[in-house]
Amino acid sequence: MNAAQLQLWRGWAPFGLFLVTPVVGILVELLVSGPRGHWSGHLGSGAAAAGQLLAVVTGAVLARRRLNVLLVVLLAVVAVGLMLEVVGNQRVAASIWQTSYGDEQAAAIGPSFEGFESGHALAETGDMLVVLGGLAFAVTLGAFRRVGPGVAAAGVVLSLFPPWILPAAGIVLLLAFLLRGPRQAVSSDAASVTPPGAAAT
């Protein structure tokens, strides 16, 4: 592998953080079976939050040298929000485990099951923390010029993505760009070799 290929690999490798959540989702899908319903939707949301939590923690550890105290605090807020999403969604799923209730049926019957309403409230609190923490993290990174304005703007937009589908998407994107660092041109090895018979300069 030459220098150009190595730099290309290093440039794209951080975006592997986006593969964590699909892997977690597939594992949950394989391990848990049963009829589809409101419970399975919450199970999927909890799995997505767990995957994103793993991606955020991994990215933060790898990018720790590029993070100041404020950025670490904001990431901690997002991590707490993701944990609340995991616990809340799991609580809702467990309360009506492997039932075929749709959303309307679950809304009517679910409150009679222990953990249904408290799980929803916990997940909603987590959603709020993830969105607000993600927005603050993106704005702060842009203000400190740790990433370009376009990347910061993309982080803001993705932070507004519905957190019950894919939470903290903006955070993962921003961490990937932090790990990628500024792009640098790599000259070809061949350019530094003097052709046979040519005068060296």
C-alpha positions in Angstrom: 0.0 0.0 0.0 1.6 3.3 -1.1 1.3 6.7 0.7 -1.7 7.8 -1.4 -3.7 4.6 -0.7 -2.8 4.8 3.0 -4.0 8.4 3.3 -7.2 7.4 1.4 -7.8 4.6 3.9 -7.2 6.9 6.9 -9.5 9.5 5.4 -12.5 7.1 5.2 -11.8 4.8 8.1 -13.4 7.1 10.7 -16.7 6.9 8.9 -16.8 3.2 9.9 -18.5 4.6 13.1 -21.7 4.6 11.1 -21.5 0.8 10.8 -21.8 0.2 14.5 -25.5 0.8 14.8 -26.5 -1.5 11.8 -24.4 -4.3 13.3 -26.2 -3.9 16.7 -29.6 -3.8 15.0 -28.8 -7.0 13.0 -27.7 -8.8 16.2 -30.9 -7.8 18.1 -33.0 -8.9 15.1 -31.3 -12.3 15.1 -31.5 -12.8 18.9 -35.1 -11.6 19.4 -38.1 -13.1 17.7 -41.8 -12.8 18.0 -44.8 -11.0 16.4 -44.3 -7.4 15.2 -46.0 -4.6 17.0 -45.5 -1.5 19.1 -43.1 -3.4 21.3 -40.7 -4.3 18.5 -40.6 -0.7 17.3 -39.3 0.3 20.7 -36.9 -2.6 20.8 -35.5 -1.4 17.5 -35.3 2.2 18.8 -33.4 1.0 21.9 -31.0 -1.0 19.7 -30.3 2.1 17.6 -29.7 4.1 20.7 -27.3 1.5 22.1 -25.4 1.3 18.8 -25.1 5.0 18.6 -24.0 5.2 22.2 -21.2 2.7 21.4 -20.2 4.7 18.3 -20.2 8.0 20.2 -18.1 6.6 23.1 -15.7 5.0 20.6 -15.3 8.1 18.6 -14.9 10.3 21.6 -12.1 8.1 23.0 -10.3 8.0 19.7 -10.7 11.8 19.2 -10.0 12.7 22.9 -6.9 14.8 22.0 -9.0 17.0 19.8 -11.7 17.6 22.5 -11.7 20.3 25.2 -13.6 20.2 28.5 -16.7 21.8 27.0 -16.9 19.4 24.1 -16.5 16.5 26.5 -19.3 17.8 28.7 -21.6 18.1 25.7 -20.7 14.6 24.6 -21.5 13.4 28.1 -24.9 15.0 27.9 -25.6 13.2 24.6 -24.3 9.9 26.1 -26.7 10.3 29.1 -29.6 10.9 26.6 -28.7 7.8 24.6 -28.7 5.7 27.8 -32.1 7.1 28.8 -33.4 6.2 25.3 -32.0 2.6 25.7 -33.6 2.1 29.1 -36.9 3.8 28.3 -37.4 2.0 25.0 -36.5 -1.3 26.6 -38.9 -0.7 29.5 -41.8 0.0 27.0 -40.9 -3.1 25.0 -40.7 -5.3 28.1 -44.1 -4.0 29.3 -45.9 -5.4 26.2 -43.3 -8.0 25.2 -44.1 -10.0 22.1 -47.6 -8.8 21.7 -49.2 -7.8 18.3 -50.6 -4.5 19.5 -50.2 -1.8 16.9 -49.6 1.9 17.9 -53.3 2.7 18.4 -54.0 -0.4 20.4 -50.8 0.1 22.5 -51.8 3.7 23.2 -55.2 2.5 24.5 -54.1 -0.6 26.4 -50.5 0.0 27.2 -50.9 2.4 30.2 -52.4 -0.5 32.1 -49.0 -2.3 31.9 -46.3 -1.5 34.3 -43.4 0.5 32.8 -45.3 1.5 29.6 -45.8 5.2 30.4 -42.6 5.6 32.5 -40.6 4.1 29.7 -42.1 6.5 27.1 -41.4 9.4 29.4 -37.8 8.3 30.0 -37.2 7.8 26.2 -38.6 11.2 25.5 -36.3 12.8 28.0 -33.4 11.0 26.4 -34.5 12.3 22.9 -34.5 15.9 24.2 -31.0 15.6 25.7 -29.6 13.9 22.5 -31.1 16.6 20.2 -30.1 19.6 22.4 -26.6 18.1 23.1 -26.1 17.4 19.5 -27.0 20.9 18.4 -24.7 22.4 21.0 -21.8 20.1 20.1 -22.1 21.0 16.4 -22.3 24.7 17.1 -19.4 24.6 19.5 -17.2 22.7 17.1 -17.9 25.2 14.4 -17.2 28.1 16.7 -13.9 26.6 17.7 -13.1 25.9 14.1 -12.4 22.2 14.8 -14.4 21.4 11.7 -15.3 23.4 8.6 -18.6 25.5 8.5 -20.1 23.0 6.0 -19.4 20.1 8.3 -20.7 21.9 11.3 -23.9 22.8 9.4 -24.4 19.2 8.4 -24.0 18.2 12.1 -26.7 20.7 13.0 -29.1 19.3 10.4 -28.4 15.6 11.3 -28.9 16.5 15.0 -32.5 17.3 14.1 -33.0 13.9 12.6 -35.8 12.0 14.5 -34.0 10.6 17.5 -36.3 7.6 17.8 -35.1 6.5 14.3 -31.4 7.3 14.4 -30.3 9.4 17.4 -27.0 11.4 17.5 -26.4 11.0 13.8 -24.9 14.5 13.7 -22.5 13.7 16.6 -21.2 10.6 14.9 -20.6 12.5 11.7 -18.7 15.3 13.5 -16.6 12.8 15.4 -15.7 11.1 12.2 -14.5 14.4 10.7 -12.6 15.1 13.9 -10.8 11.8 13.6 -10.2 12.4 9.9 -8.5 15.7 10.5 -7.6 18.2 7.8 -7.0 16.7 4.4 -3.4 17.0 3.2 -2.1 16.5 -0.3 0.1 13.5 -0.8 2.7 13.6 -3.6 3.2 10.5 -5.6 6.4 8.5 -4.9 7.1 8.5 -8.6 7.3 12.3 -8.6 10.2 12.3 -6.3 12.2 9.8 -8.4 14.6 11.3 -11.0 14.1 9.6 -14.3 17.2 7.8 -15.7 19.4 10.1 -17.7 17.7 13.2 -16.4 19.8 15.9 -14.6 19.0 16.1 -10.9 17.7 19.5 -9.8 
